[in-house]
Amino acid sequence: MPHRRSGGEEPAGSPSAEDAARTAEEAALAARLDRLSRSLDAGRKTDGPTAPVAPRGATAGWAHAMRVSSEFIGGIVVGGAIGWAVDWALGVSPFGLIVFLMLGFAAGVLNVLRATGNLPEFGRQGGGKGPDKTK
């Protein structure tokens, strides 16, 4: 003879109302998780290429130093090359080399100031990152 519980309780094998509510919550949570995953995947596909990541740690200082020094040396080398070409083409040696070497030095210093953030980019308004520049 099957055993019946008193008080209208359900048998142990059938799900209770609490179990049904828990299952419904889990299903709703799974649906929200699925929607979130799809929206994240769609966002990743439309973002396009990511920006290059700046170096961190010990290499960040070296990378910045190499950039600043190459900006400075590049300005001097280009100025010297233009001065040498002017001397060779016009035959006014050494005046073209001297003038353009000084212009290259000035351009190198200007590039270093821009690379360190102490001077704004060409065509932009405002100052650099100094403490007196509060904009």
Secondary structure as UniProt FT lines:
FT   HELIX           6..8
FT   TURN            12..13
FT   HELIX           17..47
FT   HELIX           58..90
FT   TURN            93..94
FT   HELIX           95..116
FT   TURN            122..123
FT   TURN            131..132
//
